[in-house]
Amino acid sequence: MDRRLFLKGTLASGASTLLPRLSLAKSSDGFFELEAGKSQAKLYGDQGPFSDLWLYNGQLPGPEIRAKQGERVRVRFTNRLDEPTSIHWHGIRIDNAMDGVAGLTQPAVKPGESFDYDFVAPDAGTYWYHAHNMSWNQVPRGLSGALIIEEANEPFPVENDLTLILNDWRLDEDGALDTDSFGARMDFSHAGRLGNWLTVNGTSLPDIPLQAGRWHRLRLINTSASRVLDIAPARFGAKLIGLDGQCFGEARDVEGTVQLSPAQRMDLVMRPETVGTIPFEMMTGQPFTFANFQVSASEPDDQPLTLPGVNRLPEPDLSKARTLPLVMAGGAMGGMRSLMKDGKELDMRQMMEAGLFWAFNGDAGMQDAPFFSAKRGESIILESRNDTTFAHAMHIHGHHFRVLERNGDTLEHQDWRDTFTTVPRETVRIAFVADNPGKWLTHCHMLGHAASGMMTWFEVS
């Protein structure tokens, strides 16, 4: 992150940035109408130039979709872009045909055509949606939005339940989105497409309104293409209540930082007691402020903290689980000399020509055969080993898993996740019940890594 570039634009700060609620109009048959198309917006503050973006319904971020737990969600999606696309509903354990993975669960939606997404949302929590065809190109142009599944009796009032979409952008010297560098092989083979500018809900250095003496829920979503954000909740008086949409049933005091990698979510609660400004900081390197909480006077409600409920997820049976290795290799300075693609071994020259830099278990990209096949209800342990020199954010579609161990150390909190972060030379063990039938993607959510080899799939029958 270029601190000088970031600070240069702070004169245009101070805009409030709350996402509109239920901003999608429903058609007569009960569908939300959602369109992907070309648009423009200012990223570099109010004084900056317009950037050429791809947006849902012309909004940055895309419209926030809210539904109740157990409710049927219907979205009629129309593609107004010049290339095919699809929508993935990230973190929701839905029917496989609605997962939105172009080429695996559905054909990509062609320009000018529509597709109806129709699914039941089984779990309350903080989720999101984004493009899932050529994601490395489409998501960092703006194609993402929040999907919030509320409990039947949501414990926080509307004005105190805030969604904060965090995103980094790569801007050129004029402050416009750098579109010339999309697909750069240097990015693909290194840490991914890293930006130099942070926004919250599409706004640079915004003010986030809070009320003194009242509990608030903050839903943080990292929609960046590759940027890992380090957040220190205690620095602004917050407690952690959930990760990746799954609430704990408790409010945890956190010492130090919590990593929020691409695609991950973090739910916090905070009750500011005094009027004033509280910096919202990123802790990667030297702390710096990328937003401010503005606390206004209000009548204290004197209500105790009421926490969201805990979703009922199937617990893996570790005594009967099947253990499978997932070895990550490749990338710059990774030492990988060859890999397999479609049953053929490629040497380094051929890898470079094909734009393949990463491999799972020696295979690059999607293969005809699945990584593994599981019977419905079978418990699976994945033992991932990161033999690369970069961090990765690994996402499993259609399921949530418990993170059990890191480098042989059993974790105190074996939380449910749908995306886990692994650092270089680290071994991570996760466990889940393969209870959702269909073909499910597994990939790195550093989107350039997925495009250049870090992508596979498994099937449940």
Secondary structure as UniProt FT lines:
FT   HELIX           3..8
FT   HELIX           10..12
FT   TURN            28..29
FT   STRAND          32..42
FT   TURN            46..47
FT   STRAND          50..56
FT   TURN            57..58
FT   STRAND          62..68
FT   TURN            69..70
FT   STRAND          72..79
FT   STRAND          87..90
FT   HELIX           96..98
FT   TURN            103..105
FT   TURN            111..112
FT   STRAND          114..120
FT   STRAND          125..131
FT   HELIX           135..138
FT   HELIX           139..141
FT   STRAND          144..150
FT   TURN            152..153
FT   HELIX           158..160
FT   STRAND          161..169
FT   TURN            173..174
FT   TURN            180..183
FT   HELIX           185..189
FT   TURN            190..191
FT   STRAND          197..200
FT   TURN            201..202
FT   STRAND          207..211
FT   TURN            212..213
FT   STRAND          216..222
FT   STRAND          229..231
FT   HELIX           233..236
FT   STRAND          238..243
FT   TURN            244..245
FT   STRAND          246..252
FT   STRAND          258..260
FT   TURN            262..263
FT   STRAND          265..270
FT   STRAND          276..282
FT   STRAND          288..296
FT   TURN            318..320
FT   STRAND          322..330
FT   TURN            332..333
FT   STRAND          338..341
FT   TURN            342..343
FT   STRAND          344..347
FT   HELIX           348..354
FT   STRAND          358..360
FT   TURN            361..362
FT   STRAND          373..374
FT   TURN            376..377
FT   STRAND          378..386
FT   STRAND          392..396
FT   TURN            397..398
FT   STRAND          401..406
FT   TURN            407..408
FT   STRAND          409..410
FT   STRAND          416..417
FT   STRAND          419..422
FT   TURN            424..425
FT   STRAND          427..434
FT   STRAND          438..444
FT   HELIX           447..451
FT   TURN            452..453
FT   STRAND          455..460
//
